[in-house]
Amino acid sequence: MTQSTDLNLSIFERAKRVIPGGVNSPVRAFNAVGGTPRFVRRAQGAYFWDQNEQQFTDYIGSWGPMILGHGHPEVLAAVQAAALEGFSFGAPTEREVVLAEKILSLMPSMDMVRLVSSGTEAGMSALRLARGYTGRNKIVKFNGCYHGHADALLVKAGSGLATFGASSSAGVPQDVVKDTVVLEYNDVSQLEQAFAQFGGDIACVIMEPIAGNMNFVRASVDFTRRIRELTREHGALMIYDEVMTGFRVALGGAQSVYAQQIPGFEPDITVMGKVIGGGMPLAAFGARRAIMEKLSPLGPVYQAGTLSGNPIATACGLRTLELISAPGFHEALHARTGRLMAGLKAEADAAGIPFSVDHQGGLFGFYLLPELPATWAEVMKTDGALFNRFFHGMLERGHYFAPALYEAGFVSAAHTEADIDKTVQAAREVFKTL
Ligand SMILES: *Cc1c(COP(=O)(O)O)cnc(C)c1O
């Protein structure tokens, strides 16, 4: 394709003049992999088409929400019907109640839930709630876990435990992150050390149960269990950020997966997003009644939102959750995702390229590494140049994976075995060129 006919490129040039970096969320700019981002025109099922009308098999699914694939007819019908009734009221609706009841039925660790509009907002509110409930200031997060871009969470690990993290973004005063402790994911001894040092000041530990923002890294069962024990022992809350994993790795989220290995396991606060909106701006956080009753208007922790519980978003999310509640839905999705992972692994092995894979439900990770990593530092040992060649090779052939080696991948119910097999076939060609 010549430059003059590449509509993605010409739109990108225009975009860069009016939108910083040409995009409204940084990863879309392809900075990590280089090249021109694909501007999407439309999508259906497992595919989307860019401005050049090239078709892609979509393995990001809007970074998670499109678990049913794009334009599911029943979801579309629910959205259309809701739109006819009104876009937004700023007054309560019954559908918010129905959605809340549905969420609580799927994740029994919560008695109450509050709906918001983005995962960032949900995470930020959950932290405020944890601090308000415990009357403590310190929060613990893990290196490589993403919980949205609230100021207090934009922190990189400091040089030692006692030195708290430094802000990782300009515009975040050191004062705002001085109570954020950053620890290594899956490092039990560091966790124990932190609680020994200032356990009585810790309001909460926030974690991704399966980290989907450092590709795909599971929290070990041991690590998860120790967080649960130590938070209980020290009167801190455990916040499970299931924005990515919720309703995707299993109907009951990652907490249902870990509860199989840790009897009685449940987090104190759960943060949700992505799938619960089905592609519309919708997120939520919930907990047991005693914690949630601290929220305004019942309690002293303030939280609000003009578009919270938006009637079109709730219609979209509710229909999505109903459809994915079909018996066997996640088992089938897990098998389909496993087919992709096994296929890629077999082709990489045949080509003599180090490769490791993991997946749960419709969430996956693959690494150009001989073994699965357990920490951010291990993830970042990936050969970036090799990954970028793989990424672009697949992209040229019409298979759209996350444009960064530290992002997870997503399979939807609309992906057929034939779709998966075509992707594996393309990978065979690409591995040969690496
Ligand atoms: C995507 C994500 C968020 C942020 O959600 P937004 O809707 O993008 O604000 C928070 N936590 C996790 C684990 C996520 O994957």
The ligand as an SDF file (V2000), in Angstrom:
LIG
                    3D

 15 15  0  0  0  0  0  0  0  0999 V2000
   -8.5810   -1.5390   32.4820 C   0  0  0  0  0  0  0  0  0  0  0  0
   -8.2510   -1.6740   33.9150 C   0  0  0  0  0  0  0  0  0  0  0  0
   -8.5040   -0.6390   34.8280 C   0  0  0  0  0  0  0  0  0  0  0  0
   -8.9510    0.7240   34.4010 C   0  0  0  0  0  0  0  0  0  0  0  0
  -10.2140    0.7100   33.8190 O   0  0  0  0  0  0  0  0  0  0  0  0
  -10.6330    1.9380   32.8700 P   0  0  0  0  0  0  0  0  0  0  0  0
  -12.0490    1.6480   32.5340 O   0  0  0  0  0  0  0  0  0  0  0  0
   -9.6970    1.8800   31.7000 O   0  0  0  0  0  0  0  0  0  0  0  0
  -10.4600    3.1870   33.6430 O   0  0  0  0  0  0  0  0  0  0  0  0
   -8.2950   -0.8770   36.1700 C   0  0  0  0  0  0  0  0  0  0  0  0
   -7.8490   -2.0600   36.5960 N   0  0  0  0  0  0  0  0  0  0  0  0
   -7.5870   -3.0790   35.7580 C   0  0  0  0  0  0  0  0  0  0  0  0
   -7.1110   -4.3750   36.3010 C   0  0  0  0  0  0  0  0  0  0  0  0
   -7.7570   -2.9110   34.3910 C   0  0  0  0  0  0  0  0  0  0  0  0
   -7.4600   -3.9120   33.5620 O   0  0  0  0  0  0  0  0  0  0  0  0
  1  2  1  0
  2  3  1  0
  2 14  2  0
  3  4  1  0
  3 10  2  0
  4  5  1  0
  5  6  1  0
  6  7  2  0
  6  8  1  0
  6  9  1  0
 10 11  1  0
 11 12  2  0
 12 13  1  0
 12 14  1  0
 14 15  1  0
M  END
$$$$
